[in-house]
Amino acid sequence: MKQRILRSLRTAGLLNAAERANFLFVNRKQRRKNMLFGQANPGFVVPPEALAYDAYSWLDWENYRKSGTDTAALLSQIASRHLSENHPLRVLEWGCGPARVIRHISAAFGAKTEVYGSDYNEDTIKWCSKSIPGVNFTLNGLEPPLPFDSGIFDFVYSISVFTHLSESVSRAWIEELIRITHSGSILVVTMQGDAYLEKLLPDEVEVYRSRGIVLRGNVTEGSRIFSAFHSREYLTTKLFQNLEVLEFIPSPSLGQDIWVLRKP
Ligand SMILES: C[S@@+](CC[C@H](N)C(=O)[O-])C[C@H]1O[C@@H](n2cnc3c(N)ncnc32)[C@H](O)[C@@H]1O
């Protein structure tokens, strides 16, 4: 029922208006809890609510901090499984949003790690550059390139970014991430896969099974409400065809699948 209502709003061009109303509701609902978090953690800078809602659709600073530290720790474990620790790493988060994860990467990977973050949202990059020390932030466009030389990153990760892009733009970005990494570098990306079948409408399930990719658009590409779902077969045979799949970590219900890839 909810998905049908959302589709009607999307088709009518009203999804952005509904999102704005929901932002006011969520912000109000979370206000007290977030105020208590701020009082208990005066040194922990949090992003402006509108930027956080834009990226996450929720506004809970406790969760912002905990999910960020947990994800940074998970990424560090993945890196140590697949990379030698003999040299300091250069790490990039492409689509870093308001720094939920990247602000913890140095602590999780070690102080010698060089950390970079990029996003296509100018306000997000402005806030990150001003508020988060120790990370080199860069603005990029909806489409590549990134302002980096070829082959310079050892570890690139991207959480819930391909899930908001069209097919052609996703292909262009995979090629760009391949360009900025070297042979043996690790890429970690998350995707909305089979766990989301329960959320898809019957005609979308059909497309998912036949084409392997379902797009929900009629809104700005790259925004959270532009949604992309990919089957495993589509990813392994099309988007990741020039990469080696090292690990596939299926999501728990309605979390995203994690793909660990290596540039050959
Ligand atoms: C769902 S949020 C996730 C943010 C962050 N990765 C995290 O997990 O906390 C998606 C992010 O991707 C960014 N984004 C969307 N399209 C992009 C693109 N073409 N290049 C870079 N960033 C993009 C959005 O601005 C947003 O910050």
PDBQT file of the ligand as one rigid body, heavy atoms in Angstrom, charges set to zero:
ROOT
HETATM    1  C1  LIG A 301      22.255   7.889   0.842  1.00  0.00    +0.000 C 
HETATM    2  S1  LIG A 301      23.496   9.123   0.901  1.00  0.00    +0.000 S 
HETATM    3  C2  LIG A 301      24.835   8.221   1.627  1.00  0.00    +0.000 C 
HETATM    4  C3  LIG A 301      25.903   9.107   2.221  1.00  0.00    +0.000 C 
HETATM    5  C4  LIG A 301      27.112   8.373   2.783  1.00  0.00    +0.000 C 
HETATM    6  N1  LIG A 301      27.724   7.521   1.801  1.00  0.00    +0.000 N 
HETATM    7  C5  LIG A 301      26.735   7.543   3.987  1.00  0.00    +0.000 C 
HETATM    8  O1  LIG A 301      26.616   6.314   3.857  1.00  0.00    +0.000 OA
HETATM    9  O2  LIG A 301      26.560   8.092   5.073  1.00  0.00    +0.000 OA
HETATM   10  C6  LIG A 301      23.987   9.234  -0.818  1.00  0.00    +0.000 C 
HETATM   11  C7  LIG A 301      25.039  10.275  -1.063  1.00  0.00    +0.000 C 
HETATM   12  O3  LIG A 301      25.486  10.156  -2.409  1.00  0.00    +0.000 OA
HETATM   13  C8  LIG A 301      25.694  11.462  -2.911  1.00  0.00    +0.000 C 
HETATM   14  N2  LIG A 301      25.689  11.375  -4.381  1.00  0.00    +0.000 N 
HETATM   15  C9  LIG A 301      24.666  11.116  -5.216  1.00  0.00    +0.000 A 
HETATM   16  N3  LIG A 301      25.084  11.124  -6.495  1.00  0.00    +0.000 NA
HETATM   17  C10 LIG A 301      26.410  11.378  -6.469  1.00  0.00    +0.000 A 
HETATM   18  C11 LIG A 301      27.408  11.490  -7.467  1.00  0.00    +0.000 A 
HETATM   19  N4  LIG A 301      27.116  11.369  -8.764  1.00  0.00    +0.000 N 
HETATM   20  N5  LIG A 301      28.669  11.735  -7.073  1.00  0.00    +0.000 NA
HETATM   21  C12 LIG A 301      28.974  11.866  -5.763  1.00  0.00    +0.000 A 
HETATM   22  N6  LIG A 301      28.066  11.782  -4.775  1.00  0.00    +0.000 NA
HETATM   23  C13 LIG A 301      26.797  11.529  -5.120  1.00  0.00    +0.000 A 
HETATM   24  C14 LIG A 301      24.565  12.273  -2.315  1.00  0.00    +0.000 C 
HETATM   25  O4  LIG A 301      24.811  13.656  -2.361  1.00  0.00    +0.000 OA
HETATM   26  C15 LIG A 301      24.561  11.710  -0.883  1.00  0.00    +0.000 C 
HETATM   27  O5  LIG A 301      25.450  12.401  -0.063  1.00  0.00    +0.000 OA
ENDROOT
TORSDOF 0
